[in-house]
Amino acid sequence: MPDHSRWLLRLLYLAMLLLAACACHAQEPQEASSSYKAKKDYASLAMLVKHLRKGMARAEVEVLLGEADYSPIAGQEYYSSDCRELVPETGAEELVGLIVEYRDEQGRLTEQLQQFQLGRIGE
């Protein structure tokens, strides 16, 4: 086989590998979203956090995470997980989850994600 043909085959093979990797990456958020909604598992929630960004529409967040488990005030929502973490100061265990904020710096309610944090969500 001439060198030119071998080079083209390698290039085609590389392109196919790249497409396959992109297709797998595109499935990750959808699979994690389904898993989190069904099981509230921490691993899926942690993966979904990587796909959140400030300014994201509330509807987009809800597509990924579903309905929040708890909302102490309008514009602040808690998403729980199956993980608990020990609080050294008290010796108590607190739930680990995600807190999302839709209030801007002036406290006004918006429809865009303003802040989010993965961590203990004890009251």
Residue, then its C-alpha position, 0 to 999 in steps of 0.5 A: m500500500p502506498d504511503h499516501s493511502r496508509w496516511l489517509l487510513r490513519l487520519l480516518y481512524l483518528a477522526m473516527l476515534l475522535l468522533a466516538a470520544c465526543a459521542c461518549h462525552a455528550q452522553e455523560p450529562q444525560e446519563a448522570s441526569s437520569s441517574y441522579k433523578a432516580k437515585k440521588d447519587y452523589a457521583s452523578l450530582a458531582m458530575l452534573v455540577k461540572h455542566l452548570r455555569k453562572g447565567m444558565a437559565r433556571a429551566e436548563v438547571e431543572v432539566l439536568l437536576g430535576e425539581a429541588d428537594y428543598s427551598p428555604i427561601a425563594g431563589q435558593e434551592y437544595y439538591s440532596s444526595d446519598c452522601r453524608e459528611l462528618v462535621p468535626e466541630t459537632g461530631a454530627e453528620e450532615l447531608v452533602g448536596l448542591i445549593v443553587e442560587y437564583r438571587d443576584e447580588q442585590g437579592r433580587l430573584t432572577e431566572q438565571l443561575q447566580q451561584f452554586q456550591l457542592g458541599r454540606i447542606g445542613e441547617 
